[in-house]
Amino acid sequence: MTSDGGPYTRFSQGAAVSLPCIFAHRDVSDTDCPGSLGYALMNQIRDIAAQFNKRPSAEDLAQS
């Protein structure tokens, strides 16, 4: 994606930014938010969310 820039972002206007689908605001903004405990769980949160994006198996479809 391309950054719109702004006073609180880590990226200048027009910068190409590559982010995972699920990211924390500290990945894109300068923030004093203390969310260290939640931030440490971001990979686990992404893994859990990815489970909902899998194609259903034939068995799953047969049950529906």
N, C-alpha and C positions, 0 to 999 in steps of 0.2 A: 504494500500500500504506500501511498505518498503522504507525507506529513503536511498538515496545514500550518505547522509552526505555532507560535504563540509564546507568551511569557513563561509558561510553566512546563512546557514540553521539553523532553531531552533531545528532540530532533528539530533541526531548522526547517523552514518552509521549503517544500520541494524535495526533501530527503527521501530516498527509497528506504522503507522500513520493512523488515521481515519479522513477523511475530507468529507464535503459535495461535491456533484458533481460540484457545482459552489462555488469557494472560492477565496479569495483575496491573493495576494502575501505576504502580511504581516502575513497571517496564517501559512506560511511555512518558511519565510525568515526574517532575521534581516534587517530592512530597515528604512531609514529616510524619506521615501515617506510620504508626508503630507495628503494622501487621506482620511482623517477623514470623510468628507462629503459623499463621495462615499461608504466608509466602513459602515457607518450608514445605508445605503440603501440596504445592501446585502440581508437581509431577504426578502425585497420587490422584489428585482431582482430575487431571487430564486422562489418566488411565481408566478411572471409573467412568468418566463421560464417554470414552471411546467404546466401552462395552455396549452402549446404547446405539452405536453407529454401525454395528456389524449387520451383515445380511442375515436374514433368518435362514435357518437350516431347513431341510425338507421335513424333519420331525416337527419343527416349530410351525411350519405351514400346515401340516396334517392335523395339528391340534386346534387350529383356528377355524 
